[in-house]
Amino acid sequence: MIPLVWILLIWLAGVTIFLILSLLTITLALRFGVSGLHTFFFCAIFIAVSALVIGSVGLFALNVDWSQTIAFGMTPAASDTFLFP
């Protein structure tokens, strides 16, 4: 049985890695990219979409009951199956 909190921690680690790599990418694009309004515009779109997705997933995560567990490899009892009533 795996607690759902572990999945949250793995997700937070993934988001942290994503934010570090995004910061690096945006920094390199603004410093060494083609200088112009388009560069700033596309970086702003990237930041806005990333913030929207991370924020919406964060709001969803607030509504999850993190005290639940996940069991792998366990078969349900015969009375719990829907295929064979």
C-alpha positions, 0 to 999 in steps of 0.5 A: 500500500502506497500513501498518496502523499508520496505521489504528491512529493514526486509531483512536487519534485517534478515541478521543481525540476521543471521550474529550474529548467524553465528558468534556465531556458527562459534566461538563455532565450532572453540573453542569447536569443533573437532580440526582439518583441517576439522573444519576450512575447513567447517567453511571456506566453510560456510563463503564463501557460505554465503558471496556469497549468501548475496553478490549476493542478495545485487547486485540484490537489487541495481537494484530494484526500491525501490520507488515502492509500493505493494498493497494487497487485491485490485482486478484489473479492468475488462479490466486488467484481462487476463482470461476474455478478 
